[in-house]
Each structure stands twice: as C-alpha cells, then as structure tokens.
Amino acid sequence: MAKPMEEILWTELEPGCVVTEPGNSRSYRTGDWRTSGHPKVDTEKCIKCAQCFIFCPDAAMERTEEGFFQPNLFFCKGCGICAHECPAKCIEMVGEEE
C-alpha cells in the first residue's frame, strides 16, 4: 500500500536526486539547464519598472545598486518571459556566446 504524501520523507527520494531537503535548490546552478540563450538588458532603455523581476519564474532577475535589473545567470533558464513582459522592450534574448 502506498504511503500518503505527508508521510514520505525527504530521505526516501530516488538516489541521485539533488533535492535532498527542503529549500536546498538555491545551492544548485539551475542556470546550467538553459538551452535557448539568456536575457540581455539595455540599461539605456530600462525604466526600472521591475516587471522583469515580478514575472521571472526563477527569481533570476536581481536589482543592481543603480536600480536596474540584470539576470543572474546562475539561476536563469532562458525562458524569455522577462523580455516578453518588459514594457520598455529593453530586454532581448541573446545566444550563450554573448
């Protein structure tokens, strides 16, 4: 008989699973999963509205001391939501070589 979800302990996860305890995902470089490029912010166009920060599903946009937002490529998976939601159109998706 299968156990209810509440009874499954973190130690019972499949061998090799990197999520071994609640909240440990911040220590893994999830940006390495990126396959389609990453966002590049043009600070000349940026209006500092924070829409990229609000809509980023990975919390990968970080505020700089100047108030602009830049992607943290350690966590960014290149989904492009930030570029799509930016009202100033200051974010473009570029290849990994850039």
Rosetta blueprint (number, residue, H / E / L):
1 M L
2 A L
3 K L
4 P L
5 M H
6 E H
7 E H
8 I L
9 L L
10 W H
11 T H
12 E H
13 L L
14 E L
15 P L
16 G L
17 C L
18 V L
19 V L
20 T L
21 E L
22 P L
23 G L
24 N H
25 S H
26 R H
27 S H
28 Y L
29 R L
30 T H
31 G H
32 D H
33 W H
34 R L
35 T L
36 S L
37 G L
38 H E
39 P E
40 K E
41 V E
42 D L
43 T L
44 E L
45 K L
46 C L
47 I L
48 K L
49 C L
50 A L
51 Q H
52 C H
53 F H
54 I H
55 F H
56 C L
57 P L
58 D L
59 A L
60 A L
61 M E
62 E E
63 R E
64 T L
65 E L
66 E L
67 G L
68 F L
69 F E
70 Q E
71 P E
72 N L
73 L L
74 F L
75 F L
76 C L
77 K L
78 G L
79 C L
80 G L
81 I H
82 C H
83 A H
84 H H
85 E H
86 C L
87 P L
88 A L
89 K L
90 C L
91 I E
92 E E
93 M E
94 V E
95 G L
96 E L
97 E L
98 E L
